[in-house]
Amino acid sequence: MTTRTITVISAGIGQPSSTRLLADRLAEATTARLTDRGLQVDLEVVELRDHARSLANTLLTGFATGPLGEVVERVGASDGLVAVTPVFSASYSGLFKMFFDVLDPDLLAGTPVLAGATGGTARHSLALEHAVRPLFSYLRSVVVPTAVYAAPEDWAGGGADTALAERIGRAAEELATLVAAREPGSTDRRDGFEQPTPFEDLLFGDQR
């Protein structure tokens, strides 16, 4: 059975976290739809809060090492990505942005991405369109048309919860369709060190 690798990025801060809850529901729905297509799913959820200090160090050094380095490698090799952030000050969280700042700009090129967000009010839902989607467009990812936002009232049950479930299902179907169409192992995982710049060129530049 063919396997597709899905990595879920959750930038939730608290425990329990509505961001993680949304991430899990998106992951479950996507997995179910890929399984229906006869595909096996290698799924991993990454909590960015566990890597906060490493992310800060990586921004300073430019190199992701240890567990964070393993996460970056997995993300680069993934067939699809689910990325969920809480909304602060009408945009993605700093932790969410830090993670994507440490990635090579070409790492997610062509990778299907399902974007999700949570916030304290439905008024923040546009953050997905004016902040999160442009971020992944800059990284040249393929963002699915349906982005999923969940406000507190979406977890209250009844019609609101049904509406959220419908959005989750639609977005998961869109991601599964893109992931299923990809050739396994099509992700370019080059690390940039195959043809390093000679030390003399770095030292002298155009002065020679």
N, C-alpha and C positions, 0 to 999 in steps of 0.2 A: 504494500500500500504506500502510495506517495505521501510524503510528509511536507507540510508547510509550517514554517516557523513564524509565530506571532509573539511580539514583545509588547507588553503593556507598561506604559510609563504613568505612574500616579504621583502627582506633586502635592498630595494632601499633607497638611501639617499636623492636625490633631489625630487622636485615637479615641474612639472610632472616628472615621473620616467619611463624610458624604462623597468626597472626591474618589476615595477608594471604592466605595459602594457603587458609584456610577461606573468606574473602571471595570469592576468585576462583572457587572451586568452586561456591559458592552462586550467584554471578553467571552462571556458565556454564550451570548447570542451569536457572535461571530464564529465561535468554535462549533456550535450546533449547525450552522449553515454550511460550514466547510465539511463537516462530517456527513451531512446529507448529500454532499457532492462526491462522497467516497474518498475523502482525503483524511489523513491522520494529521493531528495538530500538535506541534511542540509549543506549548504555551508557557510563558514566564511573566510574572508581574514584578515590576521593579518599583519599590518605594523610594523616591528620591530623598526623603527625609533621612534615610539610613546612610546616605552618601553626601550629606550636606558639607561636612568638613573637607572631604576629599574633593568636592567640586570647587570649593574656594581655593584649595591648594593647586588644583589643576589650572585654574584661571591664572595663577601666578607663575607656574612652572611651564605650562603648555603641554604637559604629558600626563595622561590618565594612567595610573598604575593600580595594582592590587585589584580588589573587587570592582572598583569603578572602571578600571581598564577592561575587565571581563564584560561588564555591562555594555560598554561602548562597542566592543568587538561583536557582541551578540546583536546589538541594534543594527550595526552595519551589515550583518549577515541575515537579517530578518526579511521574510517575504511580505510582512505587513506590520504596521505599528498602530497601536491604540494609545493616544496621548491625552491625558485628562489633567486639567489644572483648576485650582480654585481661582476665582476672580477677585483681585485686590485693586482698588483704585481704578476700576474700569478696564483692567488689562490682566494678562497672565501673571502668575506669581513670580517673584525673583528667583525662587528655587527652580521653577520650570525653565525660565530663561537661561539660568546658569548652565543647566544640563545641555541645552541645545547650543549654547555658546562654546562649549568645550569640544563639540564634534567638528570633525573636518567638514568644510562646507559642501564637499561632494559626497559625503557618506550616505545621505538619504536621497540622493538623486534618483528619481524614478520609483521610489518606494511608496506603495499605497499607505495612506494614513487616515485613520478615523480620529477626528478631533472632538473632545468633549470638555465641558467646564461645569463648575458648580458655583453658586453664589448665594448671598443672603437675600437677594431680591431678583425678580424676573427682569428688572430694568437693566441688569448687567449682561443679558443674553447676547447683546450685539458685540460683546468683546470677542466672541468666536469669529465674527466676520471682519472686524476692523483691527484685530491684534493677532489672534492665533492663526487664522488662515493665511494672512500675509507672511507670517514667519515661515510656515512650511512651503509657501510658494517661493520664497527667497531661497530655501534649501532645495528647490526643484523637486519636491515630493509631489505625489499625485494625491491630493486631498479629496476624499469622497464628498459628493454634493451635500449630504445631510450631516450637519454638525449637531451634536446633542448637548443641550444645556438643561441643567436640573436646578430648580429653585426649591426652597423648603416646602412649598405647597405641592410640589410634584411627588413628594414622598408621603403625602397625607392619605393616600388611598382614594378610592372612588374614581371619578372621571379623570381627575388630574393624573393619577398614577397610570390609568389606561392610556392617556395621551403620551406620557413619557415612554411607556412600553412600546407604543407604535413607532415613536421616533427611534428608539433603540433598535427595533427590528428592521426598520428601513435602512438605517445607517449600517447595521451589521451585514445586511444583504448586499449593500453596495461594496463594502470592504471585501466580503467573501468573493464576490464576482471578480474583483480586480486581482485578489491574491490567487484565486484558482487559475486565472489565465496566465500567470507568470510562469516562466520556465524555472524549475527548481535549480537553486544555485546560481541564478542569474545576477545576483548582487555583486557589484565590483567591490572587493574587499582590500584593494591595494592600500598599503599604509603610508605611501609617500616616501619610503626609504629604499625602494628598489634601485633608483638611480640618484643617489645623493649628490648634492652640489659639492664639487671639490673644495677642500679647505682653502686652497689658494684663491679661488674665486670669491669665497665668503670674506676672506681677509683683505684682498686688494680691490675687489669689485672692478670698476672701470678704470682704475688708476694704472693698470699694467699696460 
